[in-house]
């Protein structure tokens, strides 16, 4: 398996999907989301270079894809890839402060209880931070 060429194809697919989700997304913003410089991303998109092992793991986690898929293994499909809305929510969650994460969790629990009235009541008390 020529994983360098396969990574080049897969990172281009991820970039195209990211642009489809947000047409205003720039390469610099996408690179920042992946935790790399724009020049690194440009090199990957051209097929020149690839991330280190930690970089592959980070990209797979951020983009919610398997390492196998990212490296070009097409023998098995990753059925656990969430919808684009879920991926966007996860990306936003990962990039907010811990205080806002707590607020978001309180809101999510509140909406869950509203949408599932027969579900066991979930404590939606906000933690007080001193």
N, C-alpha and C positions, 0 to 999 in steps of 0.2 A: 504494500500500500504506500503510495507516495503522499504522505500526510502533509507535507509542506504545500503542495498544490491543492490538496483538499481543504486545508485550513484557509488558504487564499479564497477559494470559492465560497466557503461557509461564512467567512467574515464579511464578504461582499453581500451575501444573502441577508445577514443580520443588519447590515447597514441599510440595505434597500427596504427592509421591513420597518426599521426605525424611521426612515424618511416617510414611508407610507403612513405611519401612525401620526407623525408630526412633520408636515411639509416644510416647516420653518427651521427644523433641526439642522445645525451646521456640523461639519466634521469636527470642529474644535469642541463643540458641546458633547457630541457623541464620544469623542476620545476621553473627555473629562469624566463622562459617565462610566466608561470602562476603566478609568484610573490610569490612563496613559497620555502621552503627548500627542498632539495632532500629527507630528512627523512620524511617530511610531505607527499610528493608524494608517496614514497614507502609504507607508511602506508595506504594511500587511495587505492593504487593498490592491496594491500593485503586484503583490507576490514576492516582495523583497523583505525577508525577515519574518520572524514570528515571535510571540511572547515566550517568556520562560515558563516553567511548569506552573508556578504560582499564577502567572498571567492567564494561562489556559483555564485554570480552576476558577479564577475570578470572573472571566468572561462567561464561562458556562453558567455560573451562579447568577450573575447579573441578568443574563439573557434567558435564563430558565431553560437551558438546553443541556443535553448530556455531553460529557467529554467525548464520548464515542462519536456522536453526531458532529461536534465541533471539529474533530480530527478527520471527518469524512467517512466514517464507518456507516455504510448504508444498509448493513445486514439486518438491523433492527430499528424500529421506529421508537421514538420516545413518546409514549402516550401520556406522560405526565406534564406536558407543556400546557400551562394555563392560557386562557384567552388573553388577547392583547390588553383588555381592561384590567385583568388581574395582574398582568405583568407591569402595567403602568402604575397601579396602586402599590405594588411591591417596590418598584423603583422609587416612588415618592416617599414611601415609608422609610426606606433605607437612607434617605437623604435629608431627614428632618431631625430636629433635636430630640433628646430623650423625653423632655417635657411634653413636646407636641405628640410624641408617640403614645404617651399615657393618655393624653386628651383624645387622640384618635381611637384608641382602644375602648375608652369609655363610650364614645359615640357609636362605635361598631356594635358594642354590646347592647346599647339602647335600641338601635335599629333592629338588631336580631330579636330582641324581646318583642318589639312592635310587630315584626313580620311573622313571628312564631308564638302566638299567644298561648298555645298549649304546652310549649316547651318549659322545662324547669326554669324558674326565675333565676336570672344571672345577676349577681351583685354589680351594680353600676356606680358604686360610690367612687368618687374621685379621690385619689390619694392627696393628702396635703403635704406639700414639700416645704420644709422649714429652712 
